[in-house]
Amino acid sequence: MKLLNYQSIPVIVLAAVLAGSTTYADERPVGWPGWRGVNRDGYGEALPTKLPTKPEVSWTYQCDGESLSGVSANGEYVVLAGRDPLDTKDVITCLGLRDGKMVWQHDYAALPPPNAETRDGRIDYGNSPRATPLIVEDRVITQGAFGDLYCLELKTGKVLWSLNYVLDFDAPIPTWGWSGTPLHHNGLLYIQPGATEASLVAVKIEDGEVEWEAKGGMASYTSPIIAKVAGQEQVITPDSTFWGGFDAKTGKQIWRLKPEKPGEFLVPTALAFDDRVLLVGEVNGARLHSFDKSGKIVTKPDSKLQNFNPDTHTPVKFGQWIVGAHNALWLMSAQDVSKHQEIEESEFTGHCSVMTDGQRLMVLSDSGIVFLYGADGDTVKLVGKVNLAEHGSKIYAHPAWVEGHLIFREGSQVHSVKLR
């Protein structure tokens, strides 16, 4: 199985992926255009070989408030999603990558529908968008917690088209709002309204017209991925109950898998590699599944690790390991996840974002400390660490890694810090 590139990337990288080759150090994806980078696998541009003693802050942008949405960036722009001071509108902001100055801003009214589970008009964890903006060439796709989907012109913020999951698909709002970031591949945008007749939907990125709808349950909080399984491109994502694989062209469901134990919130994204897929969750732990010749998932996992059970974190593939953070830094064998080692560190008891360039790992803790690791035989070695936080706010949104800069949210501020 090959996790397919679905953004604008160098031809040499695309050729390597389509050929099933390894992506080497000089063929790294460029930019951080969406959730977990180009391929949704946490793999990006070259990481630093060491960390500076005192990082250089290139710029700081003051937002109107905090947001759970991740940061997206290409070689020219940074895109953010947040809320207005009165908490009645979603606000999409585009900044210049190098100077942090506002290029444009777009806002729209976004309030919970009457049937939403709220506390005085607020859903748990606030009303800000959860989904990371998705940059696709000259467009950016944004999605709010209340199901507002917008396609905007990247240079100007002009609205090209929009949809609303409640109004257009009669979808019920999830308890914590729509959270999974839409996925783009070959001109189609895959969204997860979570309606009975339209649980997973493909629309044309050109105009928002529906290409196909797949039946299913309410939306989960997971971002979909696309992978090639048995020669067929599949969209892999769960609804609120079942994991599933869908034909990327037609929406036909190829397989579905119910987690052994109920009760998972289904937040972490699937990780696909080497004809297998890793699923993780706070109830069932880590499970590594294979596929049969028809492209259907094998129900019984090849291996599993019950104790690695994060509720929101998604691991990355790093050489021979799958690396994730959950009360420690876990190095799980990519061949058998039950074989693992743990690197204890107090900073890893909270939420962490992990990124890699194939040679090194960079971990950002929710307190703002960056850890840099390199491969060292059968384990990893700490190269350095540095504190980036200025105000002590927790960092939950996934950062962007672009041109040697880590761009991250800290409270109501967004910082661009030079690390390479």
C-alpha positions as CSV (number, residue, x, y, z in Angstrom):
1,M,0.0,0.0,0.0
2,K,1.3,3.4,-0.9
3,L,0.0,6.5,0.8
4,L,-0.6,8.8,-2.2
5,N,0.5,12.4,-2.6
6,Y,-2.5,14.6,-3.2
7,Q,-0.9,18.1,-3.2
8,S,1.3,19.9,-5.5
9,I,4.8,18.3,-5.0
10,P,8.0,18.0,-7.1
11,V,7.7,15.7,-10.0
12,I,10.6,13.6,-8.7
13,V,8.7,12.9,-5.5
14,L,5.5,12.0,-7.3
15,A,7.3,9.6,-9.6
16,A,8.9,7.9,-6.6
17,V,5.6,7.5,-4.9
18,L,3.8,6.2,-7.9
19,A,6.6,3.8,-8.5
20,G,6.4,2.5,-5.0
21,S,9.9,3.7,-4.2
22,T,11.3,5.1,-1.0
23,T,11.3,8.8,-0.6
24,Y,14.9,9.8,0.0
25,A,16.4,12.7,1.9
26,D,16.7,14.9,-1.2
27,E,13.2,14.2,-2.3
28,R,11.2,15.4,0.7
29,P,7.8,16.9,0.3
30,V,7.7,20.7,0.1
31,G,5.6,22.9,2.3
32,W,3.0,21.9,4.8
33,P,-0.3,22.4,2.9
34,G,-2.7,20.6,5.3
35,W,-3.2,18.2,8.2
36,R,0.1,16.4,9.0
37,G,1.8,17.8,5.9
38,V,1.7,16.8,2.2
39,N,0.8,13.1,2.7
40,R,-0.9,13.3,6.1
41,D,1.9,11.2,7.5
42,G,3.9,13.8,9.4
43,Y,6.7,13.6,6.8
44,G,8.1,16.9,5.6
45,E,11.1,19.0,4.7
46,A,14.6,18.6,6.1
47,L,14.7,19.0,9.9
48,P,17.6,20.8,11.6
49,T,20.7,18.8,12.5
50,K,20.8,20.6,15.8
51,L,18.6,23.1,17.7
52,P,19.6,26.7,18.4
53,T,20.2,27.7,22.0
54,K,17.9,30.7,21.5
55,P,15.5,30.3,18.6
56,E,14.9,33.3,16.3
57,V,11.3,34.4,16.2
58,S,10.8,35.7,12.6
59,W,7.3,37.0,13.3
60,T,4.3,36.8,15.6
61,Y,0.7,37.3,14.6
62,Q,-2.0,38.2,17.2
63,C,-5.3,36.4,16.5
64,D,-8.6,37.5,18.0
65,G,-8.7,34.3,20.1
66,E,-7.5,30.7,20.5
67,S,-8.3,28.0,18.0
68,L,-7.9,24.2,17.8
69,S,-7.3,24.3,14.0
70,G,-3.8,23.5,12.7
71,V,-1.6,25.7,10.6
72,S,-1.1,25.3,6.9
73,A,1.6,26.9,4.7
74,N,3.1,26.7,1.3
75,G,6.1,28.6,-0.1
76,E,4.2,32.0,0.0
77,Y,1.3,31.9,2.4
78,V,0.2,30.7,5.9
79,V,-3.5,30.0,6.4
80,L,-5.2,30.0,9.8
81,A,-8.8,29.4,10.9
82,G,-10.2,31.0,14.1
83,R,-13.1,32.9,15.6
84,D,-14.1,36.6,16.0
85,P,-14.0,38.3,19.4
86,L,-17.8,38.0,19.8
87,D,-17.6,34.2,19.1
88,T,-20.3,34.5,16.3
89,K,-18.1,34.0,13.2
90,D,-15.4,31.8,11.8
91,V,-12.4,33.9,10.6
92,I,-10.0,32.6,7.9
93,T,-6.8,34.5,7.8
94,C,-4.0,34.4,5.2
95,L,-0.6,35.7,6.1
96,G,2.6,36.2,4.2
97,L,5.0,33.3,5.0
98,R,8.1,35.4,5.4
99,D,6.8,38.5,7.2
100,G,3.6,37.3,8.9
101,K,1.6,40.3,7.6
102,M,-2.1,39.8,6.8
103,V,-2.8,39.2,3.1
104,W,-6.5,38.8,3.4
105,Q,-9.2,37.8,5.9
106,H,-12.6,36.1,5.3
107,D,-15.3,35.6,7.9
108,Y,-18.8,34.2,7.9
109,A,-21.5,33.7,10.6
110,A,-21.1,30.3,12.3
111,L,-23.4,29.4,15.1
112,P,-24.6,26.0,16.4
113,P,-27.9,24.8,15.0
114,P,-30.9,24.5,17.4
115,N,-30.5,20.8,17.8
116,A,-26.8,20.9,18.7
117,E,-25.5,19.7,22.1
118,T,-24.1,23.0,23.6
119,R,-23.5,24.7,26.9
120,D,-25.0,28.1,26.6
121,G,-24.3,28.2,22.8
122,R,-20.8,26.7,23.1
123,I,-19.8,23.2,22.2
124,D,-17.1,21.6,24.4
125,Y,-13.6,23.0,23.8
126,G,-15.1,26.1,22.2
127,N,-16.7,27.0,18.8
128,S,-13.5,27.6,16.8
129,P,-12.8,25.4,13.7
130,R,-11.0,22.1,14.4
131,A,-10.1,21.2,10.8
132,T,-6.8,22.4,9.4
133,P,-7.1,24.5,6.3
134,L,-6.2,22.6,3.1
135,I,-4.1,24.4,0.5
136,V,-4.6,22.9,-3.0
137,E,-2.7,24.8,-5.6
138,D,-4.5,28.2,-6.0
139,R,-7.3,27.4,-3.6
140,V,-7.7,26.8,0.1
141,I,-10.4,24.6,1.7
142,T,-11.7,25.5,5.2
143,Q,-14.2,23.7,7.4
144,G,-15.8,25.1,10.6
145,A,-17.0,23.2,13.6
146,F,-20.6,23.7,12.6
147,G,-20.2,22.2,9.1
148,D,-19.4,25.3,7.0
149,L,-17.2,24.2,4.1
150,Y,-15.6,27.0,2.0
151,C,-13.4,27.0,-1.1
152,L,-11.5,30.3,-1.3
153,E,-9.1,31.7,-3.8
154,L,-5.7,31.5,-2.1
155,K,-4.3,34.8,-3.2
156,T,-7.4,36.9,-2.4
157,G,-9.8,35.0,-0.1
158,K,-12.6,35.3,-2.7
159,V,-15.3,32.8,-2.1
160,L,-15.4,30.3,-5.1
161,W,-18.1,28.1,-3.6
162,S,-19.4,26.8,-0.2
163,L,-21.5,24.1,1.4
164,N,-23.1,23.5,4.8
165,Y,-23.3,19.9,6.1
166,V,-26.6,20.6,8.0
167,L,-28.4,22.4,5.2
168,D,-27.0,20.5,2.2
169,F,-26.8,17.0,3.6
170,D,-29.2,17.0,6.6
171,A,-26.3,15.9,8.8
172,P,-26.4,16.0,12.6
173,I,-23.7,18.0,14.3
174,P,-21.2,15.8,16.2
175,T,-20.9,16.4,19.9
176,W,-17.5,18.2,19.5
177,G,-18.2,19.7,16.1
178,W,-16.9,18.6,12.7
179,S,-13.2,18.0,13.2
180,G,-11.7,15.9,10.4
181,T,-9.9,17.8,7.7
182,P,-11.2,17.3,4.2
183,L,-9.0,15.4,1.7
184,H,-8.1,16.2,-1.9
185,H,-7.1,13.8,-4.6
186,N,-7.4,14.0,-8.4
187,G,-9.8,16.9,-8.5
188,L,-12.1,15.5,-5.8
189,L,-12.6,16.7,-2.3
190,Y,-13.6,14.1,0.3
191,I,-15.7,15.4,3.1
192,Q,-17.5,13.7,6.0
193,P,-20.9,15.2,6.7
194,G,-22.0,12.1,8.7
195,A,-25.6,12.0,7.3
196,T,-27.3,8.6,6.9
197,E,-27.3,8.8,3.1
198,A,-24.2,10.9,2.9
199,S,-21.8,9.9,5.6
200,L,-18.7,10.3,3.3
201,V,-19.1,12.5,0.2
202,A,-16.9,13.4,-2.8
203,V,-17.4,16.8,-4.4
204,K,-15.5,18.4,-7.3
205,I,-13.0,20.9,-6.0
206,E,-13.7,23.0,-9.1
207,D,-17.3,23.9,-8.2
208,G,-18.4,21.9,-5.1
209,E,-20.8,19.7,-7.1
210,V,-21.4,16.2,-5.6
211,E,-19.6,13.4,-7.4
212,W,-20.8,10.6,-5.1
213,E,-22.3,9.9,-1.6
214,A,-21.7,6.9,0.6
215,K,-24.1,5.8,3.3
216,G,-23.0,5.4,6.9
217,G,-23.1,6.7,10.4
218,M,-22.5,10.1,12.0
219,A,-19.1,11.8,11.4
220,S,-16.2,10.8,13.5
221,Y,-13.4,13.2,14.4
222,T,-10.8,11.6,12.1
223,S,-9.3,13.0,9.0
224,P,-9.5,10.6,6.0
225,I,-6.4,9.4,4.0
226,I,-6.1,7.9,0.6
227,A,-4.0,4.8,-0.1
228,K,-3.5,2.3,-3.0
229,V,-4.6,-1.2,-1.9
230,A,-4.5,-4.2,-4.3
231,G,-4.1,-1.7,-7.2
232,Q,-7.2,0.2,-6.1
233,E,-7.3,3.7,-4.6
234,Q,-9.2,3.7,-1.3
235,V,-10.4,6.5,1.0
236,I,-9.8,5.1,4.5
237,T,-11.7,6.7,7.4
238,P,-14.3,5.8,10.0
239,D,-17.8,7.1,10.8
240,S,-18.7,7.2,14.5
241,T,-18.8,3.4,14.7
242,F,-17.0,1.6,11.9
243,W,-13.7,2.0,10.1
244,G,-14.1,1.7,6.3
245,G,-12.4,1.7,3.0
246,F,-14.2,3.3,0.0
247,D,-13.4,3.3,-3.7
248,A,-12.0,6.7,-4.3
249,K,-13.7,7.0,-7.7
250,T,-17.2,5.7,-7.0
251,G,-17.6,5.7,-3.2
252,K,-18.4,2.0,-3.1
253,Q,-17.6,0.6,0.3
254,I,-14.9,-2.1,0.0
255,W,-14.7,-3.0,3.6
256,R,-15.7,-2.0,7.1
257,L,-14.3,-2.9,10.5
258,K,-15.8,-2.4,13.9
259,P,-13.3,-1.9,16.7
260,E,-13.2,-4.9,19.1
261,K,-14.1,-2.7,22.1
262,P,-16.7,0.1,21.8
263,G,-16.3,3.6,23.1
264,E,-13.5,5.1,21.1
265,F,-13.9,8.7,20.0
266,L,-12.1,8.0,16.7
267,V,-9.8,11.0,16.5
268,P,-6.4,9.8,15.4
269,T,-5.8,9.5,11.6
270,A,-5.0,6.1,10.0
271,L,-1.4,5.6,9.0
272,A,-0.9,3.5,5.9
273,F,2.4,1.9,4.8
274,D,3.8,-1.3,3.3
275,D,0.4,-2.9,2.4
276,R,-0.9,-2.3,5.9
277,V,-2.7,0.3,8.0
278,L,-2.2,1.3,11.6
279,L,-5.2,2.2,13.6
280,V,-4.9,3.7,17.1
281,G,-7.4,4.7,19.8
282,E,-7.8,5.3,23.5
283,V,-9.8,2.0,24.0
284,N,-8.3,-0.5,21.6
285,G,-4.7,0.6,21.5
286,A,-2.6,0.2,18.4
287,R,-3.6,-2.3,15.8
288,L,-1.6,-3.1,12.6
289,H,-3.8,-4.7,9.9
290,S,-3.0,-6.2,6.5
291,F,-5.3,-6.5,3.4
292,D,-6.2,-9.5,1.3
293,K,-5.8,-9.7,-2.5
294,S,-9.2,-8.0,-3.1
295,G,-8.3,-5.0,-1.0
296,K,-10.4,-5.8,2.0
297,I,-8.9,-5.4,5.5
298,V,-8.0,-8.6,7.4
299,T,-10.2,-8.4,10.5
300,K,-7.6,-9.9,12.9
301,P,-4.6,-7.5,13.4
302,D,-1.2,-8.7,12.5
303,S,0.0,-7.3,15.8
304,K,-1.4,-5.0,18.4
305,L,-0.2,-3.0,21.5
306,Q,-3.0,-2.3,23.9
307,N,-1.0,0.1,26.1
308,F,-0.4,2.6,23.4
309,N,-3.8,4.2,23.5
310,P,-3.7,8.0,22.8
311,D,-7.1,9.7,22.4
312,T,-6.0,12.3,19.9
313,H,-2.4,11.7,18.8
314,T,-1.5,10.1,15.4
315,P,2.0,8.4,15.2
316,V,4.5,8.7,12.3
317,K,6.5,6.1,10.4
318,F,10.2,6.6,11.0
319,G,12.5,4.0,9.5
320,Q,12.0,0.7,11.2
321,W,9.7,2.2,13.8
322,I,6.3,3.7,14.3
323,V,6.8,6.6,16.7
324,G,4.0,8.1,18.8
325,A,3.6,10.0,22.0
326,H,1.4,8.9,24.9
327,N,2.8,9.5,28.4
328,A,6.2,8.7,26.8
329,L,7.7,8.6,23.3
330,W,6.9,5.1,22.0
331,L,9.1,3.4,19.4
332,M,7.0,0.5,18.0
333,S,8.4,-2.0,15.5
334,A,6.8,-1.3,12.1
335,Q,6.8,-5.1,11.6
336,D,5.2,-6.0,15.0
337,V,3.9,-3.1,17.1
338,S,3.9,-5.3,20.2
339,K,7.7,-5.0,20.1
340,H,8.4,-1.6,21.5
341,Q,10.5,0.7,23.7
342,E,9.5,3.8,25.7
343,I,11.5,6.9,26.2
344,E,10.3,8.5,29.4
345,E,10.0,12.3,29.5
346,S,7.6,14.4,31.6
347,E,6.8,16.6,28.6
348,F,5.3,13.7,26.8
349,T,2.5,13.2,29.3
350,G,0.3,15.7,27.5
351,H,-0.5,16.2,23.8
352,C,2.4,16.2,21.4
353,S,2.9,16.7,17.6
354,V,5.6,14.5,16.0
355,M,7.2,15.2,12.6
356,T,10.0,13.6,10.6
357,D,12.1,14.0,7.5
358,G,13.1,10.3,7.4
359,Q,16.4,11.0,9.2
360,R,15.3,12.8,12.3
361,L,12.3,13.3,14.5
362,M,11.0,16.6,15.9
363,V,8.5,16.5,18.8
364,L,6.6,19.6,20.0
365,S,5.0,19.2,23.4
366,D,1.9,21.0,24.5
367,S,4.0,23.2,26.8
368,G,6.0,24.5,23.8
369,I,9.3,22.5,24.2
370,V,10.8,21.1,21.0
371,F,12.8,17.8,21.1
372,L,15.0,16.7,18.3
373,Y,16.0,13.0,17.9
374,G,18.2,11.2,15.5
375,A,18.3,7.4,14.7
376,D,20.9,5.6,16.8
377,G,21.1,1.8,16.0
378,D,18.0,0.2,17.5
379,T,16.8,3.3,19.2
380,V,16.8,7.1,18.9
381,K,19.2,9.6,20.4
382,L,18.2,13.0,21.8
383,V,20.0,15.7,19.7
384,G,18.7,18.7,21.6
385,K,15.7,20.5,23.0
386,V,14.6,24.1,23.3
387,N,11.6,25.9,24.8
388,L,9.6,28.0,22.3
389,A,6.7,29.0,24.6
390,E,6.4,32.6,25.7
391,H,3.2,32.7,27.6
392,G,2.7,29.3,29.0
393,S,-0.4,28.5,26.9
394,K,-1.0,24.9,26.0
395,I,-0.3,24.0,22.3
396,Y,-2.9,21.6,20.9
397,A,-3.0,22.7,17.2
398,H,-0.6,20.9,14.9
399,P,2.2,23.2,13.7
400,A,3.5,23.7,10.1
401,W,7.1,23.0,9.2
402,V,8.2,25.1,6.2
403,E,11.6,26.4,5.0
404,G,13.3,25.8,8.3
405,H,10.6,27.5,10.3
406,L,8.2,26.0,12.8
407,I,4.9,27.9,12.6
408,F,2.7,27.2,15.6
409,R,-0.2,28.5,17.7
410,E,0.4,29.5,21.3
411,G,-2.8,30.7,22.9
412,S,-4.1,33.5,20.7
413,Q,-0.8,34.1,19.0
414,V,0.9,32.4,16.0
415,H,4.7,32.4,15.9
416,S,7.1,31.6,13.1
417,V,10.4,30.4,14.7
418,K,13.6,29.7,12.8
419,L,15.1,26.3,13.7
420,R,17.2,25.6,10.6
